[in-house]
Amino acid sequence: MKQPSKLLIDLFKAYYNARKNKRKSPDCLDFEMNYEKNLFQLYQEIINKKYKISSSLCFISFYPVKREIPFSFKKSLMGG
């Protein structure tokens, strides 16, 4: 049986890490309804060089510590 690629494993790890504190956000819930399909689609876009990096919208929260919060759950998976 073929082993999954490191990229695919990393995408699943990034998904589980990104959703920790965002489980109730509408964007996360929308992504989560078909998360396996969404992750495999993202994987295909990356390996086929079709994923386009675009500007991301976020806001800065100062409570309890200063941090950047992305509006898009998918962007948070990609580190942006």
C-alpha positions in Angstrom: 0.0 0.0 0.0 1.3 3.4 -0.9 2.2 5.7 1.9 0.7 9.3 2.0 3.1 12.1 1.1 4.6 14.2 3.8 2.7 17.2 2.3 -0.6 15.5 2.8 0.2 14.5 6.3 1.4 18.1 7.1 -1.9 19.5 5.7 -3.9 17.2 8.0 -1.7 18.2 10.9 -2.1 21.9 10.0 -5.9 21.4 9.8 -6.1 19.8 13.3 -3.9 22.5 14.7 -5.7 25.4 13.0 -9.2 24.3 14.2 -8.3 24.1 17.9 -9.7 27.5 18.8 -11.8 28.1 15.8 -14.3 25.2 15.9 -17.3 27.5 16.2 -16.4 30.1 13.6 -18.7 30.0 10.5 -15.7 29.7 8.1 -14.3 26.7 10.1 -17.7 25.0 10.3 -18.1 25.5 6.5 -14.6 24.0 5.8 -15.2 21.2 8.3 -18.4 19.9 6.7 -16.2 18.4 3.9 -12.7 18.7 5.4 -11.3 15.6 3.9 -12.5 16.6 0.4 -11.2 20.2 1.0 -7.8 19.0 2.2 -7.4 16.7 -0.8 -8.4 19.5 -3.1 -5.9 21.8 -1.5 -3.3 19.1 -1.7 -4.0 18.7 -5.5 -3.8 22.4 -6.0 -0.4 22.6 -4.4 1.2 19.6 -6.1 -0.2 20.6 -9.5 1.0 24.2 -8.9 -2.5 25.6 -9.2 -2.7 27.1 -5.7 -2.6 30.9 -5.9 -1.3 32.9 -3.0 -3.5 35.9 -2.5 -3.8 38.7 -0.1 -5.4 37.8 3.2 -7.5 39.9 5.4 -7.0 39.7 9.1 -7.4 41.8 12.2 -5.2 42.4 15.2 -6.4 41.4 18.7 -4.7 42.8 21.7 -6.5 40.6 24.3 -5.2 38.6 26.1 -2.0 39.1 24.0 -1.4 40.8 20.7 -2.0 38.4 17.8 -3.1 38.4 14.1 -6.4 36.7 13.4 -7.1 35.6 9.8 -10.6 35.9 8.4 -10.3 32.8 6.3 -9.9 29.4 7.8 -8.3 28.0 4.7 -5.7 30.8 4.9 -4.9 29.8 8.5 -4.1 26.3 7.3 -1.6 27.8 4.8 0.0 29.9 7.5 -1.4 33.2 6.2 
